[in-house]
Each structure stands twice: as C-alpha cells, then as structure tokens.
Amino acid sequence: MRFDLSSAAVLAVAVASALATAWWTEQAGVRGPAQAAAPAAAAASPATGGAAQVLKGRDGHYWADADIDAPDGGRAVRVMVDTGASVVVLTPADAARLGLKPTPADFSRTVITAAGPVRAAPVRLEAVAVAGARVTAVEALVVEQGLPHSLLGMSYLGRLSSFSATPAGLTLRP
C-alpha cells in the first residue's frame, strides 16, 4: 500500500470537513427536528424517478447539478453532496436565483459555520431532483453568509430508498 504526502493532505482535509460539518449541524440544532420530520414526509411522498450517478470531483467531493423547484420558480443549482448536513442548505445567491427572498425576520435560526455563527431562514422546496432522482417537499435552510456553495443534505438524501458510494462516485436510488 502506498501512502504519500498528497494522500495524507487529502485525507486530512476530508476528515476536517466532515468534523466541521458535524459540529456545525449539531450547534445549529437542526439535526433533531430535521430527522424527526423526515419519516412523516417520506411516508407522504416517496422519492420517484430513476437512479442517478454523481461523479467524484477532482477535489474529492461529490458535486451534482440539482434541479430545485421553489414556490417562485426553479433552476439548476450546483451543490456539494454532504451526508453530514441534516438539511439542504442554500447560499443567498442560489436562494435568490430560485426566487426565495427571506426577510430579516425569516432568519430565525442561528447555525455555526467554519466562518462562525450565521443566521439561517428555514424554507420548504417544492422538489429537488438529481438526474431524475426526485424528492418533493424538501426542508432546507438559507444562510445569510458563511458558505461558499450550497449543500445537498439529508433532508433530500434521507428520502431516497438508498445511496451508495464507490471510489468513483455516488449512486442515488429513489
């Protein structure tokens, strides 16, 4: 087995990212409510469509183009698949592109990011689809700042019948 310095660096970044995400969701207080709400939502509307393949990026993360339908429109949004995130998390720019315009009063939660505490607004997305694997009524958060990209979290992934990882990519099954 060969283990060089670049492998160690990639492993260190991956572990640090996973730990930061776990700490962030725990501090945000979204882990409990999101997991408590998911079974009822999944029973009401199971995932539909066909299996989707998400390839691993050069940076070691899994990136997908998610078709997201919000109450005021829909668009493709580039998201990082993050099993450590309890819910789908949108950047302000991605939320605006979807027609989501939370008011200052909507930012009722505080979440902890790598950049520190950030206010977040809970929203419900009409649907999220990745290459045909579609889930409706998906809980999400819009953060005011602090994330460089949107995250595809467990409020989508947990509603699939399964997802599995290989060294080359993820397979999402409705």
N, C-alpha and C positions, 0 to 999 in steps of 0.2 A: 504494500500500500504506500502510495506516495503522498506526502503532506508537505506542501511548500508554504512560504510566507504569504503568497497571494490567497491560498486556500484558507489560511488562518484568518486573514483580514476579512474575507467574505463571510466566514463563519461568525466572527466577532460582530460584524455589522448586523447579520441576521438575528443573532441572539439579542443584541441590544435593542433592535427594532421590536422584536416580539415582547421583550420585557417592558419596554416603554409603552407599547400599545396596551398590554395587560394592566399596567399601573394606571394608565390614562382612563381606561374604561371602568376600572374599579373606583377611582376617585370621582368619576363622572356620575356614579350612581345609576348608570343606565343598564348595567348588567342584569340586575334583578327584574326591573319592570319589563325590559325587552324580552327576557326569557319567559317571564310569566305570561306575557301577551301572545307569544308566538304559537303555542299549541292551539289556542282557540282560533286564531287567524288561519292557521294551516288547515284546520278541520273545515272551515268555512270555504276556503278557496285553495285547493292544492295547486302546486306548480303544474304547468302544462307545456306542451311543445316537445321538441326533440332534444337529444343530448347535445351538449356544447363542449368544444375543446378550447381551452385557454392555454396558450403557449407561454413558457417562462421567458422573461426578458433577459437581456444581457446583464442587467443589474441583479439578477437572481430573484426578482419579484415576478408575480403573475399579474399581467396587465390585461384588461378587457375593455372593449368598447360596448358599454351598456346602453341600450335604448331605454330611456327613462321617460315615462308619461307622468306629468304632473297636472294638477287641475287646470292650469292655464296654457298647457302645451307640452310638447315632447321633443326630445333631441337625443343625439348620441353624446355620451359623456365618457371620457377616458377615466377609468377607475383602477385602483390597485386592489386586488383581491386580498382581503385581510380577515382571516378567521379569528383573529384576536379582537376585532371590533364587534361589539354586540349589535350594532345597527349600521345601516348605510349612513355615511357621513358625507355631506356635500360642502365644498368650498363656497364662499359667497359668489364667486364668478360663475360657477356651474349652476348654482341655485338661480341666479339671475337669468342665465340662458334658458332655464326651464320655466321662467315666468314666476318663480317663487320670490316674493318680496316681503320677507318678515319685517314687521315693525319693531322698533326698540322694545316694546312691551312683550313681544313674542319670544325674546331671548330670555327665557325663564329658568334655564339650567346653566350651571357652571361646569365645564369639563376641564380636565387637566391635559394639556398637550406638552410636547417637548419644549415649546416656547413659553410654557406657563399656563395659568388659568385663562380660560376663554369662555365667553358666554355662547350658548347654543339655543337654537329655536327648534322645537320638535315639529315635524311635518309628516304628512302621510302622502306617499307617492302612489299614484293610481296603478302603475305597473312598472316593473323592471325586467328587462329581457336581455340575456346574453346569448347571442347566436341561436335564438329560438327557445331557450330555457326561460320561460316566462312565469313571473310571480306577480300577483295583484295585491293591492292594499299593503304596501311595504312601509313600515315605520322607518323614519330617518331623522337626522339632525342636520341643521345648517349651522355651521360655526361662523362666528364673526371674523375670525382670523386664526392663524396658527398652523394651518395645514397647507402644504404645497399642492396637494392633489386630493381628489375625492376618494373615498374608501367604499368598497363593496363588502359589507359586513354580514353578520349572522342573521339580521332581520330578512335578508334575501337568501343567503346560503342555507340557513336552517330550515327553510321551507321546501328545499329540494328533497327528493327521495334519497339522494346520495351525492357526494362529490368525493373524488379520489385524486391523489397526486402521484405523479411519476417524476423522474428526473427532468423530463422534457416539458411537462405541462399538467394542467388540471382537467378532469372530465367532470362536467356538471350534468346530473341526470334529474329531470323533472319528476 
